[in-house]
Amino acid sequence: MAIFANKIFPRLDMIHNKPKIAQGQIDAESIYLHARTEELERKLFKQENLEQMVEESEQRFKQILSLTYDGIILYEKNSGEIIEANLRLIHKLKYKRDHVIGKSVYEFVIPAQQDIIRERLAEDLPNVYETVILDRDGQSFEFEICSRSCYYQGRKVKMAAVCDISYRKQYEKTLRESEEKFRSLSENTNDSIILTDQTEIIYVNPSTPHVFGLADEPLIDLPQVLTHIHPDDRAMAESLIHSVAMGHRQTKYSQFRIITKDGKERWIWSRVFPVVPDNPDNTKLVILSSDITEMHEKEEIRKKTEIAARTAEEKYKVLTSLLPEMVIETDTTERLTFVNLKTIEVFEYGSDFYTNNLRFIELISKEDRQRCTEDFQKIIAGEAVTPPEVEYTAVTKSGRKFPVMVHATRMYTNNEFAGLSIVMFDITAKKSAERKALNYEESMTFLANSALKFLSFPSDDDIFIFIGKNLSRFASKSIVVVFSYDQSNNTSNIRYISGIYPHINELMDILGKPPEDFTIKLPSKIKSKYLSEKKLKKLDNELRCAIDNWPVEKAEQIQKLLNIVNVYSMGMVRNGKLYGGLLIATNSSADPLDTKTIETFIYQAGIALHRKQIDNKLMKAKVAAEESDRLKSAFLANMSHEVRTPLNGILGLAQVLMKSEEIDPAIRNDVKMIVESGSSLLALIEDIMDVSKIEAGQMKIKYKPFVLNTLLDQLYSMFLANPLYLQKEQNIKLTYDKPEDNISLMSDPDRLQQIFINLIGNALKFTQKGFVQFGYSIRKQVITFYVKDSGIGIPADKTERIFERFTQVDNTLARKFSGSGLGLAISKGLATLLEGKMWCESDLGKGSNFYFTIPYRPTTMLASSDTPQKKSVTDYNWGNYTVLIVEDDTINFKVIEAMLRNTKINITHADNGLKAIEQVNLNPQINLVLMDVHLPEMSGLEATGRILKINPSLPIIAQTANAMSEDKDKCLEAGCADYISKPIDMGDLFTKIAKFLPNE
């Protein structure tokens, strides 16, 4: 209006300020201007009204927007940006206004429904849908959205009315659950449910026909149901229904009889209540009916029982008064209402049981009252107490305590809890018996364990300490003294003492020295009692009787100081010998002694000490035997060395002479006999050594994998070249069996070969014509080897004796066959060491069969079957190599030098270990060392270790006259590459050297 006025009034001013013109013209213009002004004023007034209406409309819209209960949102159609929202919605979502305005509606909708909201935003038509909106805390609300397009501030936007339907959804869910519960209840209950409008049946549940005894007969109307009611009760049922229908909201119930389809009479309890709708003229009734026939019968029985119970109650009171057990009844607060005569007698209350209004808990000692209260509260609450009978300590009026067993149950009067019925047993005798049984069991367990424990002690000191410590358990609060007895001088020494240390200073003042330092001569009468009675005895004169020549004053002082009342004593005896004893001094407060357990324990101690004495003797004997065995082993080793050393010279030089081409044939034959005789002597020595090692337990079995058939092939090849066979080749057929191929097993092939050599050698020796056959068979987990021949045979009475040492079938001086008689003894001993056995089956004059077994232990580790082939000594040429011979015996050095002469090898010599080390240091071209084990100044094995530090790749072959298997092991452990025993076989020597020096 102000703007409009500013435009109009300047024109009026101009009109008034014009020069004056004609009056008629002025009047016409005035009329025109006045009319125009009025028109403009009307338009201006109308515009002001319109602007005011618009402003009022916007204010009303904002008021409605802010006051709407749930919410209204204005948002852009496509982007979903919120333009406006009412405060109620913003506050409900727990946001501030600036956190909502300008944000997209998608940010407030759960992710799963964002695509659906996006589709709804694009629609122009009004639509209604539901979605889930999240508040600032992430809590979800179900909303109903009603949206449509509208214009706001001159542009087209979307407006949505938001209504929180969470409560409605919850109500619908609750309604559905309620309907489901009703349906489940009505269809699964055993009671009848009928919905009727007083004439027709609207609904019946499945149990109704069963309750009314209608079988499968369908119910149509209410009069049909009434026909099944007992004629005497039908009027009452009709009256019940009518009164409920007229009284509407009242519920009434009654019980009546029905007649079932099969003519039986049953009792029904029915409740009738109305379902009142808005229209009171359309009232429906719900009739709930239960079959109470069984309950009705029980009620009749109950009434009869109640009468009988009152009669029995009187009898019960009379009987329980005379029972030997304590019977108590209480009310619900545990006040005593009845006790029998036994209870009155035991608890010493007399009539105070009733006059003092005692509670049951006052009969229980203080230490058990809390536990008893907790147990009784459980019983009163109807909970089970496990076990139903509980032990407590009861207390009488005079304060005497005794153990009881209590059994409490709930009492009822007219089906209501009335108190507790309690039966109480005095279990003093039972507890005493249980304590004795427990003590007995503990004693037996202790004695069983101690019997085993005694076996484990390494010395008698441990035995005496063990005795003393454990006796203190069975003689608590007593003084226990354990002493040993020396039979040689009739004295005893204290080995353990307990119970005196609180008074040790005063005791030492009386004695003059510690009790442990006393050596006391045992009185002869005490010793004789120990040996004869063997029981824990009470001494008449206490300490004076226990110790001979003990001053009376000192004994009395000690007895007074230690408050000794009684002294008991017992000896540790076995096989008429006294090994020690004990004294137990008790005072007035000491517990009774477990005499039987102590006596048994001391009896065990006597056995243990006797056994320890025997063990000590056996230990000394064992030490002596081991020393003897060590000396025997040393003797055998020394004898082997001393015999083999000269034999090495004899046989070595003889072998060299035999290989010489310049020797006369007659002399060669003589030398051959020397070799054969020396070999026989060596075989005899080895047999004697083997027998000695087997008897001394020094023969060692070395298990390793090998191919069994390869061993048999080697044996067969060996005996084909054996002189025994070559002499009889025309008359004897030598064969062997190999039933399996490629059998690899774990055993000692060297000992197996030794057994076969003895058995096959004997077979060839005692067979003049026919056959000698050897082989094996496998059955289960045992391999049985055999050697069979067609020789002279063995008498049946001598098939066992032939396995004894130095035993032959013919022991006369004129016997035909020579031999030491050790081969079979050695073979059987080896079979036993291989975990098998050996036996013989023979017919005199027809032949013999020898068998031996070993366990069959197959293995996948195949031993190499390749054996180096011996060459003739003329086949070796080692002219480009140098060997160091370390040998202190000149003859043995000459023997080896002569053996190697034709090989053209360069030889250097050292006669002790130190010189050998020096030679290796000064002569790096040495290719091999032959090292004697027994050397002066430094042993060969020690020298080997020093040499290998200088040249680790230098091969060293040990040579020794010691033929024990452990000697070979020592050589290999010291670092030697190989080992050869004396007397040295020339072929074996060359074969071993050839492993390290290639032939030129």
KAGIBEL-V212560 format. One record per helix or strand. SS is the DSSP state (A for helix, B for strand). FROM is the first residue (numbers start at 1). LEN is the number of residues. Records with the same first field share a line. If there is no record, write none. Layout:
SS: FROM-LEN ; FROM-LEN
This chain:
A: 2-16 ; 23-45 ; 87-6 ; 97-3 ; 105-4 ; 111-12 ; 166-23 ; 208-4 ; 222-5 ; 231-17 ; 280-3 ; 293-30 ; 341-7 ; 352-4 ; 360-4 ; 366-15 ; 428-27 ; 460-15 ; 501-11 ; 515-3 ; 524-9 ; 542-5 ; 552-10 ; 595-65 ; 665-31 ; 708-13 ; 723-5 ; 749-17 ; 796-3 ; 801-3 ; 823-11 ; 873-3 ; 890-14 ; 913-10 ; 940-11 ; 965-10 ; 986-9
B: 72-4 ; 81-5 ; 104-1 ; 109-1 ; 127-8 ; 140-13 ; 155-10 ; 192-5 ; 200-5 ; 221-1 ; 229-1 ; 251-9 ; 265-11 ; 284-8 ; 326-5 ; 335-5 ; 359-1 ; 364-1 ; 389-7 ; 401-13 ; 416-11 ; 478-9 ; 491-8 ; 519-3 ; 537-2 ; 566-9 ; 577-10 ; 704-4 ; 732-5 ; 744-4 ; 770-10 ; 782-8 ; 838-6 ; 847-9 ; 858-1 ; 882-5 ; 906-5 ; 928-5 ; 955-6 ; 978-4
